[in-house]
């Protein structure tokens, strides 16, 4: 299943293909966590414990697997802990969640703000079919039918609901694949991607130098998604879609 939404930034979408079909959210749900963190009123420079034990939606606890994470830095910090857990600023954890797609940092941020704050971020974005009620790797919740889902249209809505600071953070995404790979080198894009075996998604705001900005969200669920961070056939497909949209950017924002 391939879903595509494209249109002028904060304007009516021009391209709508399977726009409201739900997909497993993968790491795109981290945008909602980011929104919740920045709206929480918490001191983002305050130190919070870096732990790897979280409360499941269905009771009990769960933990992240470092082999399943794309960011080693929070794990290095965790390894330095002694009798007391190490700490890190909430701002740093939120940044690693976005710039390097850290799963561990995501669950720590989620524990700090609470699931209701993340649900409110989706509501504030006017998302109609997307939600992220559980943490990453909360397998007991998943087995009980609690799923993180997104649609391409809701990802665009989430992007358009973000304040300037979190949007600026999305420009620092280190995983310059899929949508970013389909753009000319150096093109500004604020985006978040996500990948697991069977799914590859990316949503972003592209800022061309020769026309107004535009949004593009692509969600793919299917066998091309290998689950690899970069060497993923689905990532190449998203890059080709991004390149085709770039070629038509003037018509898109007209």
N, C-alpha and C positions, 0 to 999 in steps of 0.2 A: 504494500500500500504506500503510495506516494502522495503527500499533501504539500501544496505550495500556496503561499499567500505573498503578494507583492503589491506595493503601492507607494504613493508619496508619504513622507514622514508626517504622521498625525493627520493623514488625509484618508479618504475612502479607498479601500483596496481596489486595484485594477485587475489583478490576477487572483482567482479563487478556484483552487482545485482541491477537492476533498478537504476543504478548509476546516470543517468541524468534526472530522473523524478523529476519535481519540487514539493516542499512541502511548505506550509506556514512556514516562517522562525522561528516563535516564537523568543526566545531570542538568538538563534545562530547568528543572525545578529549583535549582540553586538561585535563579533570579528572584524567585518569590521569597526565599530565605534572606537574600540580600536586601530586598525591599523591607522586610520585617525588621531586620537589624537596624537599618538606618532610620526607621520610624519608631523604634522602640523607646526612645528617650534614655536609653542606657548610655553610660560613659564609654564611648568606644575605645578610649585609651586606658581603661581600667583593665587590670590583669585578671584573667579567668583561668581556672584549672584546665590543664590539658590532660584529658582522661580518655579511656577507651572502654567505657561501659555506659550504656544508655538504656532508658526505660522503654520497653516495647509498648506499642499502642494496645496490644492485647494482654499486657501484663508480663512480668518477668523482665529480663534484661537481654541485651544483645551487644555485640561488639563489631568493629570493623576489621577487615582482613587487610594487612599492609600490601599483600600481593595483588589486591584488587584496586589499589589506590594509585592515582597518577602523580601524586605529589609526595616526595619523601621527606620534606622539611618538617612538617608537624610530627612525623614519626621519629625523626632524629631528636627533636625536643622531648618527646615522650620518653625516649630511651635514657635521657639524662636524669630522670626523676629518681629520688631516693625514697625515704620514708613518707615524704609529702609529694604530691604530684607537682610537676613543673607548671609554670603559668606562662601566659602570653596575652598581649593586648587583644581585645575583641576585634579591634579594627584590623590587626594583622591576620587573624583567623578568617575574617570575612574576605580579606584580599586574597588569601591563598585559596579559599573556596572558589573564587572566580578566576583569578589569573592562572592557577594551575589545577583547578577542578578538584581540590582536596576533598575526599569523602570524610575523613576524620574531622577536618575543620568544619565541614558542613554540619555534621551531627552535634558538634560542640555549640555552634551558633544556634542551631535549632533548639537545643536544650536551654540556652540562655533566654531566648525570646518566647518560646512556647509555640505549640502547633496552632493555637487559635490566631496568633499574630500572623502566621504564614497564610492561614485561611483568609484572614482579612485582607492580605495583600492581593490575593486572587480576586476577592470581591471588589476591592477598590479598582482593580484593572477591568472590571466588568466582564471577567471571564465567565463563560457559560458552561463549559464542559471540562474544565481543568481543575485539578486539585492535587495537593501533595500532603496527604494526612499522615504519612509515616516517614521515618528516617531512612537513610540509605543502609541497605543490608539488614533491615528489620524483617528477616525472613519469616518469622512466626506470624507477623501481621500480614505479609503477602499471602502466606498459606491460608490465612483466615479470610482472604478476599479483600484486604485493604490495599489499594493500589494507588500509585502516583501516576496520574494521567495528564497529558497535555494535547491540545490541538494547535495546528499552525496559526489559526486565527487568534487564539488566546495568547499565544506567545508574542504575537505582534502587539496585542492589547497590553500585555505585561510590560513590554519595552516602552510603549508610549505612556505608561503610567509612572515610570521611574523619574526621580529627581535628577538634577545635573550631576551630583556627586557619584551616585551609583552608575549612571550612564558613562561617566568618564572612566570609572574602574573597568567597565566592560571593554573599553578600548585597549586595556593592557592584557587582555587574554593572550597567554603565551602559546596556546594551541592554534597556530595559524594554518589550519587545515579547513576542509570543506568550503564554507562560504568565502573565507579570507583567501584561500588558495585560488579561487576563480577570479580574483580582482587583480588589476595591475599592481606591481610592487609599490608599497608606500601609501596605498589608498587607505584613508581612515575608515575604520569599521568598529563599531561598538557591538559586540556579539557574545553569545554564550552557546556553546555546543555541548552535545552529550552523546555518549555511545555505550552500548552494551551489545553483546551478541544478539543479533536479530533486529537491532534498531540503531539508527543514526539520525540525529536532528541538529539543526542549527538555526538560530534566529538573530538578526542583527540590523543595525542602522548603518547604512553606507553613506559616506559623505564625499561625493565626487567634487572635484575642483571646478567643473564646468557646468554644473546644474545643481538643483536643489537636492537635499538628501532623500533617500528612499529606504523603506523597510523591506526585508525579505525573510521569510521563515519557510524552511523546508523540513518536513518530517518524513522519514522513511522507515518502514517496518518490513523486513523481508530477508531473504537469504544472502543478499550482497553485504549485509552488515556483519563483518567478521568479529567485531568487538575489539579490534586493535585500535590504538589511539590514532596512528597516522597511516599505517599500511592497511587501509580498509577500502575495498572497492566501493562501498557506499559513500565514503568521504569523497572519492573521486567523482562519483555521480553528482553529489551536491556541489562540488567545485564547477562542474560543467554547467549546471543549472545557474549558478551564480554568474558565470561568465556570459551566458546567454542573456540574462537579465541586465547585466552591465552594458551589453551592446545596445540594449533598447532603453537605457535609462532616461533619455530625453523624452521619449514618448510616455514613459511610465509616470513621470512627474509633471507632465504638461497639464 
